Amino acid sequence: MIKGVSALLAQLGRPLVAARVERLVLQGTLEPEPLITYLLFDQWLSIVSTDEQTSIHTAPEPLLGTTADDGGFAYRIEPTAEVFPEFELYIGQPLKAISELVNPSGSFGIKLYFANGSSFAVWNEDHPIDVNHYLFDGQLPATVVEMPVE
């Protein structure tokens, strides 16, 4: 079960206005994979999928740029379409449906369907290393099953 999914369900029928992606900076190198996905419909939402759990939260506007935390990690937030140009297709499109990506051990992401027939997924690959991937209008990995969220 996706924690906080009601915040995303409330956006059904609303257009996606903007999106940002947060990525980890390790030893001065920006990691290519997304860490946190931020979507703006009528409010900013964050999507995190890790450790067999997908969570959605309302969020303040994520500020662009690089920040460091007290633990010595650095993070960079950028417009999603600048990092993943394929994402431009989703901006301005109303959200039509949501599915959770699951397997027997838990939740491994979320797939969003838009009015123009396109879909976008945040998939958490937990083995051999915990890492998120964006899947644009593509096939899902054989390790997960789509479960509609209503």
Secondary structure, DSSP 8 states (H G I E B T S, - for coil): --BTHHHHHTTTTSB--EEEEEEEEETTEE-SS-SEEEEESSSEEEEEEETTEEEEEE-----SEEEE-TTS-EEEEEEHHHH-GGGGGGTT-BEEEEEEEEETTEEEEEEEEETTS-EEEEEEE-SSS-EEEEEES----TT-EEEEE-
